Amino acid sequence: MTVTTEHDPPAPTAAPPDPGDLGAMFDAYARDLLRYATRRVGEQLAEDVVAQTFLVAYEQRHRFDATRGDLLPWLYGICSNLLRREHRAEKRALRATAAAALAATADEDAPDARSAERVDAQRTVARVATALARLPRRQREVLLLFAVAELEYAEIASALGIPLGSVRSALHRARTKIKSALSGGSR
């Protein structure tokens, strides 16, 4: 008979899905990938990109190497590659967001405090969207994988197939440019 106490280690979690099991892979990771892709390219395109991500992953399952990292960063890498193809649309969307936010601030006439806060928030969104659109592709991908997908540096390096130092450097540069945009400066 086995008695457990509060000091016993927790039961091991379920093993990650096999890349050959498309359904299990989808069940485990589709939500994370969809959240990431949606923030990058919008809801409609994100669903297509995520579906295509799993299709590519399944077709390329023989290329997955568990010794190089977990399955999720590998999937983020595939998703990022597909999103890279959509970068022009992403840039247009960011510019449109910035323009819409600026246009909305011009329409605000009410003097109350909420209106002022809303105008400030819209201006901030416009500055961030413009700064994101201006970032070089790698810096934007690293920043969004870190901030939106909440990946660790090593996972980002694995997902994008770049050295860890390049991730740190790109993230630092991207953060600096975003901070400058938020402070009203230009870089």
Summary of the structure (lengths in Angstrom):
residues: 187
radius of gyration: 20.3
end to end distance: 67.0
largest distance: 73.6
contacts: 514
relative contact order: 0.10
helix: 75%
strand: 0%
